């Protein structure tokens, strides 16, 4: 992945974090705790952020499905361009979520394959 792509992903994560009400700050080396130390985390847990991301993708897909259904039924005020845009947004967000899952599985496998 190029630096430009990484910077874009980080910018998207930061904007989503701001929308969720938390700020993602770059981790400083001093902020990283030693294994086994019991420090309090100031932000939401990783699991909570992942759940919020999954819920956001789910909401996007449900919204796209509802718009497509409304367009098929001929509801006034729903145009095809809006339906297609929402459908593409849902598709892109699902692909991004799938990529995050693939990266997490890859990291997990790398950690499990480390020799001690």
N, CA, C and O atoms as CSV, one atom per row, in Angstrom:
chain,resi,resn,atom,element,x,y,z
A,1,UNK,N,N,0.856,-1.168,0.000
A,1,UNK,CA,C,0.000,0.000,0.000
A,1,UNK,C,C,0.898,1.224,0.000
A,1,UNK,O,O,1.857,1.274,0.770
A,2,UNK,N,N,0.627,2.178,-0.809
A,2,UNK,CA,C,1.466,3.366,-0.921
A,2,UNK,C,C,1.194,4.323,0.234
A,2,UNK,O,O,0.201,4.195,0.950
A,3,UNK,N,N,2.099,5.284,0.396
A,3,UNK,CA,C,1.936,6.287,1.454
A,3,UNK,C,C,0.674,7.103,1.257
A,3,UNK,O,O,0.005,7.469,2.224
A,4,UNK,N,N,0.348,7.391,-0.004
A,4,UNK,CA,C,-0.851,8.175,-0.290
A,4,UNK,C,C,-2.094,7.419,0.163
A,4,UNK,O,O,-2.985,8.006,0.777
A,5,UNK,N,N,-2.164,6.131,-0.132
A,5,UNK,CA,C,-3.325,5.329,0.262
A,5,UNK,C,C,-3.418,5.234,1.781
A,5,UNK,O,O,-4.512,5.318,2.339
A,6,UNK,N,N,-2.294,5.060,2.449
A,6,UNK,CA,C,-2.280,4.980,3.906
A,6,UNK,C,C,-2.744,6.298,4.509
A,6,UNK,O,O,-3.531,6.311,5.455
A,7,UNK,N,N,-2.258,7.402,3.962
A,7,UNK,CA,C,-2.673,8.713,4.458
A,7,UNK,C,C,-4.172,8.930,4.254
A,7,UNK,O,O,-4.839,9.509,5.111
A,8,UNK,N,N,-4.696,8.471,3.131
A,8,UNK,CA,C,-6.129,8.615,2.880
A,8,UNK,C,C,-6.939,7.790,3.861
A,8,UNK,O,O,-7.957,8.257,4.370
A,9,UNK,N,N,-6.500,6.567,4.134
A,9,UNK,CA,C,-7.208,5.710,5.086
A,9,UNK,C,C,-7.160,6.326,6.480
A,9,UNK,O,O,-8.168,6.341,7.185
A,10,UNK,N,N,-5.995,6.836,6.882
A,10,UNK,CA,C,-5.892,7.485,8.186
A,10,UNK,C,C,-6.788,8.711,8.278
A,10,UNK,O,O,-7.405,8.956,9.315
A,11,UNK,N,N,-6.861,9.477,7.203
A,11,UNK,CA,C,-7.736,10.648,7.197
A,11,UNK,C,C,-9.199,10.227,7.338
A,11,UNK,O,O,-9.970,10.886,8.036
A,12,UNK,N,N,-9.582,9.132,6.678
A,12,UNK,CA,C,-10.953,8.651,6.797
A,12,UNK,C,C,-11.239,8.152,8.208
A,12,UNK,O,O,-12.320,8.391,8.746
A,13,UNK,N,N,-10.270,7.458,8.809
A,13,UNK,CA,C,-10.458,6.964,10.172
A,13,UNK,C,C,-10.617,8.141,11.130
A,13,UNK,O,O,-11.473,8.121,12.014
A,14,UNK,N,N,-9.784,9.165,10.946
A,14,UNK,CA,C,-9.886,10.336,11.817
A,14,UNK,C,C,-11.224,11.038,11.650
A,14,UNK,O,O,-11.818,11.467,12.639
A,15,UNK,N,N,-11.716,11.164,10.411
A,15,UNK,CA,C,-13.002,11.832,10.205
A,15,UNK,C,C,-14.143,11.006,10.787
A,15,UNK,O,O,-15.084,11.563,11.352
A,16,UNK,N,N,-14.068,9.683,10.656
A,16,UNK,CA,C,-15.098,8.823,11.250
A,16,UNK,C,C,-15.028,8.898,12.770
A,16,UNK,O,O,-16.058,8.843,13.442
A,17,UNK,N,N,-13.836,9.022,13.310
A,17,UNK,CA,C,-13.670,9.138,14.746
A,17,UNK,C,C,-14.269,10.443,15.253
A,17,UNK,O,O,-14.913,10.470,16.302
A,18,UNK,N,N,-14.059,11.517,14.512
A,18,UNK,CA,C,-14.644,12.796,14.900
A,18,UNK,C,C,-16.160,12.738,14.851
A,18,UNK,O,O,-16.830,13.325,15.700
A,19,UNK,N,N,-16.711,12.036,13.864
A,19,UNK,CA,C,-18.158,11.878,13.768
A,19,UNK,C,C,-18.687,11.065,14.942
A,19,UNK,O,O,-19.795,11.307,15.422
A,20,UNK,N,N,-17.889,10.093,15.407
A,20,UNK,CA,C,-18.304,9.259,16.531
A,20,UNK,C,C,-18.136,9.983,17.858
A,20,UNK,O,O,-18.637,9.531,18.888
A,21,UNK,N,N,-17.419,11.127,17.829
A,21,UNK,CA,C,-17.271,11.898,19.042
A,21,UNK,C,C,-15.952,11.669,19.759
A,21,UNK,O,O,-15.770,12.146,20.879
A,22,UNK,N,N,-15.039,10.957,19.142
A,22,UNK,CA,C,-13.731,10.736,19.742
A,22,UNK,C,C,-12.680,11.190,18.762
A,22,UNK,O,O,-12.931,11.238,17.558
A,23,UNK,N,N,-11.522,11.519,19.252
A,23,UNK,CA,C,-10.435,11.952,18.384
A,23,UNK,C,C,-9.351,10.893,18.364
A,23,UNK,O,O,-8.912,10.428,19.416
A,24,UNK,N,N,-8.918,10.510,17.178
A,24,UNK,CA,C,-7.828,9.559,17.031
A,24,UNK,C,C,-6.552,10.365,16.894
A,24,UNK,O,O,-6.394,11.153,15.961
A,25,UNK,N,N,-5.646,10.157,17.833
A,25,UNK,CA,C,-4.380,10.877,17.804
A,25,UNK,C,C,-3.278,9.881,17.501
A,25,UNK,O,O,-3.353,8.731,17.935
A,26,UNK,N,N,-2.254,10.296,16.766
A,26,UNK,CA,C,-1.145,9.393,16.511
A,26,UNK,C,C,-0.500,8.991,17.827
A,26,UNK,O,O,-0.309,9.821,18.716
A,27,UNK,N,N,-0.170,7.724,17.944
A,27,UNK,CA,C,0.430,7.220,19.168
A,27,UNK,C,C,1.893,7.629,19.234
A,27,UNK,O,O,2.661,7.394,18.301
A,28,UNK,N,N,2.260,8.233,20.331
A,28,UNK,CA,C,3.657,8.575,20.559
A,28,UNK,C,C,4.331,7.374,21.194
A,28,UNK,O,O,3.668,6.613,21.900
A,29,UNK,N,N,5.620,7.173,20.974
A,29,UNK,CA,C,6.292,6.025,21.570
A,29,UNK,C,C,6.149,5.974,23.082
A,29,UNK,O,O,6.075,4.883,23.648
A,30,UNK,N,N,6.108,7.115,23.750
A,30,UNK,CA,C,5.958,7.126,25.201
A,30,UNK,C,C,4.555,6.722,25.626
A,30,UNK,O,O,4.353,6.286,26.760
A,31,UNK,N,N,3.579,6.862,24.726
A,31,UNK,CA,C,2.203,6.524,25.071
A,31,UNK,C,C,1.940,5.031,25.026
A,31,UNK,O,O,0.917,4.572,25.534
A,32,UNK,N,N,2.832,4.270,24.435
A,32,UNK,CA,C,2.644,2.835,24.338
A,32,UNK,C,C,3.055,2.219,25.665
A,32,UNK,O,O,4.166,2.430,26.151
A,33,UNK,N,N,2.140,1.458,26.235
A,33,UNK,CA,C,2.392,0.870,27.537
A,33,UNK,C,C,3.095,-0.462,27.398
A,33,UNK,O,O,2.974,-1.150,26.385
A,34,UNK,N,N,3.817,-0.803,28.417
A,34,UNK,CA,C,4.492,-2.094,28.445
A,34,UNK,C,C,3.459,-3.194,28.639
A,34,UNK,O,O,2.430,-2.964,29.274
A,35,UNK,N,N,3.718,-4.401,28.098
A,35,UNK,CA,C,2.795,-5.502,28.302
A,35,UNK,C,C,2.624,-5.788,29.783
A,35,UNK,O,O,3.591,-5.826,30.543
A,36,UNK,N,N,1.392,-5.986,30.170
A,36,UNK,CA,C,1.103,-6.315,31.549
A,36,UNK,C,C,0.833,-5.100,32.419
A,36,UNK,O,O,0.370,-5.259,33.549
A,37,UNK,N,N,1.105,-3.892,31.938
A,37,UNK,CA,C,0.821,-2.724,32.749
A,37,UNK,C,C,-0.658,-2.412,32.650
A,37,UNK,O,O,-1.272,-2.554,31.592
A,38,UNK,N,N,-1.210,-1.992,33.751
A,38,UNK,CA,C,-2.649,-1.749,33.809
A,38,UNK,C,C,-2.902,-0.257,33.779
A,38,UNK,O,O,-3.060,0.362,34.831
A,39,UNK,N,N,-2.945,0.332,32.598
A,39,UNK,CA,C,-3.217,1.751,32.451
A,39,UNK,C,C,-4.620,1.952,31.927
A,39,UNK,O,O,-5.156,1.095,31.224
A,40,UNK,N,N,-5.221,3.084,32.267
A,40,UNK,CA,C,-6.578,3.362,31.806
A,40,UNK,C,C,-6.520,3.922,30.394
A,40,UNK,O,O,-5.677,4.764,30.084
A,41,UNK,N,N,-7.409,3.457,29.552
A,41,UNK,CA,C,-7.487,3.944,28.178
A,41,UNK,C,C,-8.410,5.147,28.143
A,41,UNK,O,O,-9.473,5.138,28.763
A,42,UNK,N,N,-8.005,6.185,27.415
A,42,UNK,CA,C,-8.810,7.395,27.382
A,42,UNK,C,C,-9.885,7.353,26.304
A,42,UNK,O,O,-10.858,8.104,26.386
A,43,UNK,N,N,-9.738,6.504,25.305
A,43,UNK,CA,C,-10.700,6.425,24.214
A,43,UNK,C,C,-11.502,5.139,24.264
A,43,UNK,O,O,-11.299,4.304,25.146
A,44,UNK,N,N,-12.412,4.983,23.318
A,44,UNK,CA,C,-13.201,3.758,23.284
A,44,UNK,C,C,-12.321,2.559,22.929
A,44,UNK,O,O,-11.281,2.700,22.285
A,45,UNK,N,N,-12.752,1.402,23.353
A,45,UNK,CA,C,-12.007,0.183,23.101
A,45,UNK,C,C,-12.047,-0.161,21.613
A,45,UNK,O,O,-12.934,0.280,20.882
A,46,UNK,N,N,-11.074,-0.954,21.184
A,46,UNK,CA,C,-10.996,-1.350,19.787
A,46,UNK,C,C,-12.279,-2.064,19.356
A,46,UNK,O,O,-12.791,-1.831,18.261
A,47,UNK,N,N,-12.782,-2.919,20.210
A,47,UNK,CA,C,-14.010,-3.649,19.899
A,47,UNK,C,C,-15.193,-2.728,19.663
A,47,UNK,O,O,-16.030,-2.984,18.797
A,48,UNK,N,N,-15.258,-1.650,20.443
A,48,UNK,CA,C,-16.347,-0.690,20.274
A,48,UNK,C,C,-16.231,0.035,18.935
A,48,UNK,O,O,-17.228,0.246,18.243
A,49,UNK,N,N,-14.995,0.415,18.576
A,49,UNK,CA,C,-14.793,1.083,17.288
A,49,UNK,C,C,-15.134,0.151,16.130
A,49,UNK,O,O,-15.738,0.573,15.144
A,50,UNK,N,N,-14.746,-1.110,16.252
A,50,UNK,CA,C,-15.060,-2.084,15.212
A,50,UNK,C,C,-16.570,-2.276,15.097
A,50,UNK,O,O,-17.104,-2.356,13.991
A,51,UNK,N,N,-17.255,-2.349,16.235
A,51,UNK,CA,C,-18.712,-2.501,16.217
A,51,UNK,C,C,-19.378,-1.290,15.577
A,51,UNK,O,O,-20.339,-1.435,14.822
A,52,UNK,N,N,-18.873,-0.094,15.877
A,52,UNK,CA,C,-19.432,1.110,15.262
A,52,UNK,C,C,-19.246,1.089,13.749
A,52,UNK,O,O,-20.143,1.483,13.003
A,53,UNK,N,N,-18.085,0.630,13.299
A,53,UNK,CA,C,-17.836,0.529,11.863
A,53,UNK,C,C,-18.771,-0.467,11.195
A,53,UNK,O,O,-19.310,-0.200,10.120
A,54,UNK,N,N,-18.960,-1.611,11.832
A,54,UNK,CA,C,-19.866,-2.630,11.283
A,54,UNK,C,C,-21.289,-2.106,11.254
A,54,UNK,O,O,-22.008,-2.303,10.274
A,55,UNK,N,N,-21.700,-1.436,12.329
A,55,UNK,CA,C,-23.055,-0.868,12.369
A,55,UNK,C,C,-23.244,0.194,11.277
A,55,UNK,O,O,-24.315,0.298,10.679
A,56,UNK,N,N,-22.192,0.976,11.029
A,56,UNK,CA,C,-22.272,2.001,9.991
A,56,UNK,C,C,-22.445,1.370,8.611
A,56,UNK,O,O,-23.253,1.840,7.809
A,57,UNK,N,N,-21.694,0.315,8.336
A,57,UNK,CA,C,-21.825,-0.393,7.055
A,57,UNK,C,C,-23.217,-1.004,6.938
A,57,UNK,O,O,-23.843,-0.933,5.880
A,58,UNK,N,N,-23.700,-1.605,8.022
A,58,UNK,CA,C,-25.027,-2.204,8.012
A,58,UNK,C,C,-26.102,-1.153,7.737
A,58,UNK,O,O,-27.023,-1.389,6.955
A,59,UNK,N,N,-25.977,0.006,8.384
A,59,UNK,CA,C,-26.945,1.085,8.170
A,59,UNK,C,C,-26.916,1.563,6.720
A,59,UNK,O,O,-27.958,1.821,6.118
A,60,UNK,N,N,-25.716,1.675,6.175
A,60,UNK,CA,C,-25.566,2.107,4.781
A,60,UNK,C,C,-26.229,1.117,3.826
A,60,UNK,O,O,-26.906,1.516,2.879
A,61,UNK,N,N,-26.031,-0.171,4.080
A,61,UNK,CA,C,-26.647,-1.192,3.221
A,61,UNK,C,C,-28.165,-1.201,3.363
A,61,UNK,O,O,-28.883,-1.351,2.374
A,62,UNK,N,N,-28.653,-1.041,4.586
A,62,UNK,CA,C,-30.105,-1.005,4.782
A,62,UNK,C,C,-30.720,0.221,4.113
A,62,UNK,O,O,-31.802,0.135,3.533
A,63,UNK,N,N,-30.036,1.356,4.193
A,63,UNK,CA,C,-30.518,2.576,3.555
A,63,UNK,C,C,-30.573,2.403,2.039
A,63,UNK,O,O,-31.551,2.785,1.396
A,64,UNK,N,N,-29.509,1.821,1.475
A,64,UNK,CA,C,-29.487,1.593,0.028
A,64,UNK,C,C,-30.602,0.634,-0.389
A,64,UNK,O,O,-31.258,0.844,-1.410
A,65,UNK,N,N,-30.811,-0.404,0.393
A,65,UNK,CA,C,-31.885,-1.361,0.094
A,65,UNK,C,C,-33.255,-0.728,0.171
A,65,UNK,O,O,-34.119,-0.998,-0.664
A,66,UNK,N,N,-33.460,0.120,1.176
A,66,UNK,CA,C,-34.752,0.792,1.327
A,66,UNK,C,C,-35.008,1.759,0.170
A,66,UNK,O,O,-36.128,1.851,-0.333
A,67,UNK,N,N,-33.960,2.483,-0.249
A,67,UNK,CA,C,-34.129,3.391,-1.388
A,67,UNK,C,C,-34.422,2.628,-2.668
A,67,UNK,O,O,-35.271,3.039,-3.459
A,68,UNK,N,N,-33.719,1.514,-2.877
A,68,UNK,CA,C,-33.965,0.704,-4.072
A,68,UNK,C,C,-35.386,0.159,-4.063
A,68,UNK,O,O,-36.051,0.132,-5.099
A,69,UNK,N,N,-35.849,-0.271,-2.904
A,69,UNK,CA,C,-37.212,-0.793,-2.786
A,69,UNK,C,C,-38.233,0.316,-3.057
A,69,UNK,O,O,-39.233,0.095,-3.739
A,70,UNK,N,N,-37.972,1.499,-2.519
A,70,UNK,CA,C,-38.887,2.622,-2.744
A,70,UNK,C,C,-38.920,3.001,-4.222
A,70,UNK,O,O,-39.983,3.303,-4.764
A,71,UNK,N,N,-37.763,2.986,-4.870
A,71,UNK,CA,C,-37.730,3.313,-6.300
A,71,UNK,C,C,-38.489,2.277,-7.110
A,71,UNK,O,O,-39.211,2.620,-8.046
A,72,UNK,N,N,-38.323,0.991,-6.744
A,72,UNK,CA,C,-39.032,-0.075,-7.468
A,72,UNK,C,C,-40.541,0.035,-7.303
A,72,UNK,O,O,-41.298,-0.311,-8.211
A,73,UNK,N,N,-40.978,0.521,-6.139
A,73,UNK,CA,C,-42.419,0.684,-5.912
A,73,UNK,C,C,-42.954,1.971,-6.521
A,73,UNK,O,O,-44.166,2.188,-6.549
A,74,UNK,N,N,-42.060,2.827,-7.008
A,74,UNK,CA,C,-42.503,4.055,-7.666
A,74,UNK,C,C,-42.814,5.187,-6.712
A,74,UNK,O,O,-43.608,6.066,-7.050
A,75,UNK,N,N,-42.225,5.198,-5.547
A,75,UNK,CA,C,-42.450,6.276,-4.579
A,75,UNK,C,C,-41.925,7.582,-5.171
A,75,UNK,O,O,-40.823,7.630,-5.717
A,76,UNK,N,N,-42.723,8.632,-5.055
A,76,UNK,CA,C,-42.300,9.913,-5.623
A,76,UNK,C,C,-41.168,10.503,-4.786
A,76,UNK,O,O,-41.113,10.331,-3.568
A,77,UNK,N,N,-40.274,11.200,-5.470
A,77,UNK,CA,C,-39.156,11.835,-4.787
A,77,UNK,C,C,-37.908,10.966,-4.715
A,77,UNK,O,O,-36.867,11.420,-4.239
A,78,UNK,N,N,-37.998,9.729,-5.178
A,78,UNK,CA,C,-36.833,8.835,-5.171
A,78,UNK,C,C,-36.392,8.655,-6.614
A,78,UNK,O,O,-37.096,8.042,-7.417
A,79,UNK,N,N,-35.213,9.198,-6.939
A,79,UNK,CA,C,-34.730,9.071,-8.308
A,79,UNK,C,C,-33.645,8.003,-8.401
A,79,UNK,O,O,-33.010,7.643,-7.409
A,80,UNK,N,N,-33.457,7.520,-9.598
A,80,UNK,CA,C,-32.521,6.424,-9.841
A,80,UNK,C,C,-31.081,6.812,-9.506
A,80,UNK,O,O,-30.319,5.983,-9.008
A,81,UNK,N,N,-30.709,8.040,-9.770
A,81,UNK,CA,C,-29.332,8.472,-9.487
A,81,UNK,C,C,-29.029,8.369,-7.990
A,81,UNK,O,O,-27.959,7.898,-7.604
A,82,UNK,N,N,-29.948,8.796,-7.165
A,82,UNK,CA,C,-29.764,8.708,-5.712
A,82,UNK,C,C,-29.673,7.253,-5.265
A,82,UNK,O,O,-28.858,6.914,-4.407
A,83,UNK,N,N,-30.499,6.404,-5.838
A,83,UNK,CA,C,-30.475,4.975,-5.506
A,83,UNK,C,C,-29.122,4.378,-5.867
A,83,UNK,O,O,-28.542,3.631,-5.080
A,84,UNK,N,N,-28.623,4.703,-7.043
A,84,UNK,CA,C,-27.342,4.146,-7.486
A,84,UNK,C,C,-26.185,4.673,-6.645
A,84,UNK,O,O,-25.256,3.924,-6.341
A,85,UNK,N,N,-26.225,5.934,-6.270
A,85,UNK,CA,C,-25.159,6.501,-5.439
A,85,UNK,C,C,-25.142,5.826,-4.077
A,85,UNK,O,O,-24.078,5.444,-3.591
A,86,UNK,N,N,-26.295,5.675,-3.458
A,86,UNK,CA,C,-26.353,5.017,-2.147
A,86,UNK,C,C,-25.933,3.556,-2.243
A,86,UNK,O,O,-25.294,3.026,-1.334
A,87,UNK,N,N,-26.292,2.914,-3.338
A,87,UNK,CA,C,-25.892,1.523,-3.541
A,87,UNK,C,C,-24.375,1.406,-3.671
A,87,UNK,O,O,-23.773,0.488,-3.112
A,88,UNK,N,N,-23.764,2.319,-4.395
A,88,UNK,CA,C,-22.307,2.302,-4.543
A,88,UNK,C,C,-21.609,2.642,-3.230
A,88,UNK,O,O,-20.567,2.066,-2.916
A,89,UNK,N,N,-22.172,3.570,-2.463
A,89,UNK,CA,C,-21.598,3.882,-1.150
A,89,UNK,C,C,-21.617,2.641,-0.254
A,89,UNK,O,O,-20.637,2.347,0.431
A,90,UNK,N,N,-22.733,1.923,-0.265
A,90,UNK,CA,C,-22.841,0.713,0.546
A,90,UNK,C,C,-21.854,-0.341,0.076
A,90,UNK,O,O,-21.252,-1.040,0.890
A,91,UNK,N,N,-21.686,-0.456,-1.229
A,91,UNK,CA,C,-20.748,-1.426,-1.783
A,91,UNK,C,C,-19.312,-1.104,-1.396
A,91,UNK,O,O,-18.557,-1.993,-1.002
A,92,UNK,N,N,-18.936,0.160,-1.505
A,92,UNK,CA,C,-17.573,0.570,-1.163
A,92,UNK,C,C,-17.319,0.385,0.330
A,92,UNK,O,O,-16.249,-0.084,0.720
A,93,UNK,N,N,-18.279,0.743,1.162
A,93,UNK,CA,C,-18.077,0.585,2.602
A,93,UNK,C,C,-17.984,-0.887,2.985
A,93,UNK,O,O,-17.225,-1.238,3.889
A,94,UNK,N,N,-18.741,-1.754,2.315
A,94,UNK,CA,C,-18.648,-3.188,2.602
A,94,UNK,C,C,-17.298,-3.744,2.170
A,94,UNK,O,O,-16.706,-4.558,2.879
A,95,UNK,N,N,-16.808,-3.309,1.010
A,95,UNK,CA,C,-15.481,-3.766,0.563
A,95,UNK,C,C,-14.390,-3.287,1.509
A,95,UNK,O,O,-13.435,-4.018,1.776
A,96,UNK,N,N,-14.523,-2.069,2.016
A,96,UNK,CA,C,-13.542,-1.558,2.977
A,96,UNK,C,C,-13.578,-2.364,4.268
A,96,UNK,O,O,-12.531,-2.684,4.830
A,97,UNK,N,N,-14.774,-2.693,4.741
A,97,UNK,CA,C,-14.909,-3.511,5.941
A,97,UNK,C,C,-14.315,-4.900,5.728
A,97,UNK,O,O,-13.670,-5.449,6.621
A,98,UNK,N,N,-14.532,-5.462,4.549
A,98,UNK,CA,C,-13.961,-6.766,4.229
A,98,UNK,C,C,-12.435,-6.695,4.217
A,98,UNK,O,O,-11.763,-7.619,4.674
A,99,UNK,N,N,-11.896,-5.605,3.698
A,99,UNK,CA,C,-10.438,-5.438,3.682
A,99,UNK,C,C,-9.884,-5.309,5.092
A,99,UNK,O,O,-8.821,-5.851,5.394
A,100,UNK,N,N,-10.600,-4.594,5.960
A,100,UNK,CA,C,-10.177,-4.480,7.357
A,100,UNK,C,C,-10.173,-5.859,8.001
A,100,UNK,O,O,-9.235,-6.213,8.715
A,101,UNK,N,N,-11.212,-6.631,7.752
A,101,UNK,CA,C,-11.264,-7.990,8.293
A,101,UNK,C,C,-10.102,-8.824,7.786
A,101,UNK,O,O,-9.476,-9.545,8.564
A,102,UNK,N,N,-9.801,-8.740,6.496
A,102,UNK,CA,C,-8.693,-9.502,5.925
A,102,UNK,C,C,-7.369,-9.100,6.557
A,102,UNK,O,O,-6.524,-9.951,6.833
A,103,UNK,N,N,-7.189,-7.811,6.783
A,103,UNK,CA,C,-5.946,-7.338,7.409
A,103,UNK,C,C,-5.846,-7.830,8.843
A,103,UNK,O,O,-4.771,-8.237,9.282
A,104,UNK,N,N,-6.943,-7.799,9.574
A,104,UNK,CA,C,-6.930,-8.282,10.953
A,104,UNK,C,C,-6.609,-9.778,11.016
A,104,UNK,O,O,-5.840,-10.212,11.874
A,105,UNK,N,N,-7.186,-10.550,10.125
A,105,UNK,CA,C,-6.894,-11.983,10.085
A,105,UNK,C,C,-5.433,-12.212,9.738
A,105,UNK,O,O,-4.785,-13.082,10.320
A,106,UNK,N,N,-4.914,-11.446,8.800
A,106,UNK,CA,C,-3.518,-11.576,8.407
A,106,UNK,C,C,-2.580,-11.251,9.576
A,106,UNK,O,O,-1.611,-11.970,9.819
A,107,UNK,N,N,-2.873,-10.176,10.289
A,107,UNK,CA,C,-2.057,-9.807,11.449
A,107,UNK,C,C,-2.143,-10.884,12.519
A,107,UNK,O,O,-1.132,-11.251,13.118
A,108,UNK,N,N,-3.337,-11.387,12.760
A,108,UNK,CA,C,-3.514,-12.448,13.749
A,108,UNK,C,C,-2.684,-13.679,13.366
A,108,UNK,O,O,-2.024,-14.276,14.216
A,109,UNK,N,N,-2.721,-14.049,12.094
A,109,UNK,CA,C,-1.953,-15.213,11.652
A,109,UNK,C,C,-0.449,-14.962,11.780
A,109,UNK,O,O,0.302,-15.857,12.167
A,110,UNK,N,N,-0.013,-13.742,11.454
A,110,UNK,CA,C,1.406,-13.405,11.619
A,110,UNK,C,C,1.846,-13.514,13.073
A,110,UNK,O,O,2.925,-14.028,13.369
A,111,UNK,N,N,1.010,-13.029,13.966
A,111,UNK,CA,C,1.348,-13.100,15.393
A,111,UNK,C,C,1.376,-14.554,15.862
A,111,UNK,O,O,2.264,-14.952,16.615
A,112,UNK,N,N,0.413,-15.332,15.418
A,112,UNK,CA,C,0.362,-16.740,15.841
A,112,UNK,C,C,1.526,-17.547,15.278
A,112,UNK,O,O,1.916,-18.550,15.876
A,113,UNK,N,N,2.085,-17.141,14.155
A,113,UNK,CA,C,3.195,-17.862,13.546
A,113,UNK,C,C,4.557,-17.405,14.056
A,113,UNK,O,O,5.585,-17.952,13.659
A,114,UNK,N,N,4.569,-16.399,14.939
A,114,UNK,CA,C,5.845,-15.932,15.480
A,114,UNK,C,C,6.435,-17.007,16.393
A,114,UNK,O,O,5.726,-17.660,17.158
A,115,UNK,N,N,7.738,-17.165,16.289
A,115,UNK,CA,C,8.391,-18.113,17.189
A,115,UNK,C,C,8.789,-17.388,18.476
A,115,UNK,O,O,9.173,-16.219,18.463
A,116,UNK,N,N,8.688,-18.099,19.553
A,116,UNK,CA,C,8.992,-17.494,20.847
A,116,UNK,C,C,10.360,-17.940,21.312
A,116,UNK,O,O,10.808,-17.541,22.386
